[in-house]
Amino acid sequence: HIQRRTPKEPEVAQLAKDPAMAASIHKLEYFDIEGRAEKVRLAFLLAGIPFEDVRLSFAEWQTRKPSTKFGQLPMLTLPDGSEEAQSEAMLRYVASLDGKLYPSDPVARLHVDEAMGLAADMDTAWGPCFYISRDPVRFGHPSDLDEESKTALVKQVREYFMATKFPGFMEHITRILEGTGAFLCGPEPTIADCQMLPTIRYFMRGIADHVPTDCVDAYPVVKAYVDRCLALPQLQTHYEKK
Ligand SMILES: N[C@@H](CCC(=O)N[C@@H](CS)C(=O)NCC(=O)O)C(=O)O
C-alpha cells in the first residue's frame, strides 16, 4: 500500500478528487524526507504546477524498488504514465514546463547551472560525512567497529567538515548573493534556489549530529537568503506543514 498525501492547496485537492484529472497530474515519489526530492517539490510549488507528493515508507520502498528505473527514488510519473528517474533531470524538466525557473538566455542559464554546481559540490563534499555513519567499511574501517568508535569517527569527520569546508561554501554563496541580490541568479527564484535552499537548510535543521543548528548565523547574507526563500508565498503552505 502506497501512502498518498493529498496536496493541501485547494486547487490541487480539487484536481485530485477527479480521477481523470488526478491521472493527468505529475506524481513524485520519494521517502518522507527532504533529501533529493525536495528541490523538485519546490520547483513544482514555485511553478504553480499541481503534483502528487507521494511519500513511501521504507517497507513500501522494498516492494517498489524492483520496478524503479535504477533501483532508487525519487521517481517522477508524467501525465502520460511514463516513469522517470534522476532528481536533477526532474528539476530541469519541471523548470522547462514553467519557463521562468530556468532562463533560456545562454549566459543567464550558465549562471543558474553554475550555482547548481556549487550546491551539488556542497552535497558531494558532505557525502562521506553522511555515509560513514551508515557504512564505515566503505571508508576503510573494520566491519566490527564498535559503536563508541563509530560515534567518535562520525563526530571527527563532521566536525572537520564544519571547520574546514563549510565556511568556504558559505563564503562563496555570500559572494554570489552580494552580486545578484535577492536570489542566487537575480531578483526572482530559479531552480538554482530550489537546489540550494534544501542543501543549506540540511545543516540548519538539527538532523545531522555534530552540526550546530546555528551554523549559518555567522553568515548573515546566507541567513537572510534562507529566510527570504522560506517567505516566498508559493512555499508558505509547504513549510507550515513542517
Ligand atoms: N542521482 C540520483 C540519486 C538517487 C538516490 O541516491 N536515491 C537514494 C535515496 S537519496 C535511494 O533511492 N536509496 C534507496 C536505495 O538505494 O535502496 C538522484 O538524484 O535522483
The ligand as a Tripos MOL2 file, in Angstrom:
@<TRIPOS>MOLECULE
LIG
   20    19     1     0     0
SMALL
NO_CHARGES

@<TRIPOS>ATOM
      1 N1         21.2630   10.6850   -8.6690 N.3       1 LIG1
      2 C1         20.0230   10.1810   -8.1120 C.3       1 LIG1
      3 C2         20.3330    9.5390   -6.7700 C.3       1 LIG1
      4 C3         19.1410    8.8820   -6.1550 C.3       1 LIG1
      5 C4         19.4720    8.2230   -4.8190 C.2       1 LIG1
      6 O1         20.6330    8.1690   -4.3740 O.2       1 LIG1
      7 N2         18.4220    7.7290   -4.1540 N.am      1 LIG1
      8 C5         18.5650    7.1240   -2.8450 C.3       1 LIG1
      9 C6         17.9360    7.9780   -1.7640 C.3       1 LIG1
     10 S1         18.6040    9.6050   -1.7020 S.3       1 LIG1
     11 C7         17.7970    5.7980   -2.8040 C.2       1 LIG1
     12 O2         16.8460    5.5970   -3.5370 O.2       1 LIG1
     13 N3         18.2030    4.9230   -1.8790 N.am      1 LIG1
     14 C8         17.4820    3.7270   -1.5860 C.3       1 LIG1
     15 C9         18.0900    2.5070   -2.2030 C.2       1 LIG1
     16 O3         19.0870    2.6250   -2.9590 O.co2     1 LIG1
     17 O4         17.5500    1.4210   -1.9300 O.co2     1 LIG1
     18 C10        19.0360   11.3390   -7.9860 C.2       1 LIG1
     19 O5         19.4560   12.4720   -7.7260 O.co2     1 LIG1
     20 O6         17.8230   11.1170   -8.1900 O.co2     1 LIG1
@<TRIPOS>BOND
     1     1     2 1
     2     2     3 1
     3     2    18 1
     4     3     4 1
     5     4     5 1
     6     5     6 2
     7     5     7 1
     8     7     8 1
     9     8     9 1
    10     8    11 1
    11     9    10 1
    12    11    12 2
    13    11    13 1
    14    13    14 1
    15    14    15 1
    16    15    16 2
    17    15    17 1
    18    18    19 2
    19    18    20 1
@<TRIPOS>SUBSTRUCTURE
     1 LIG1         1 GROUP 0 **** ****
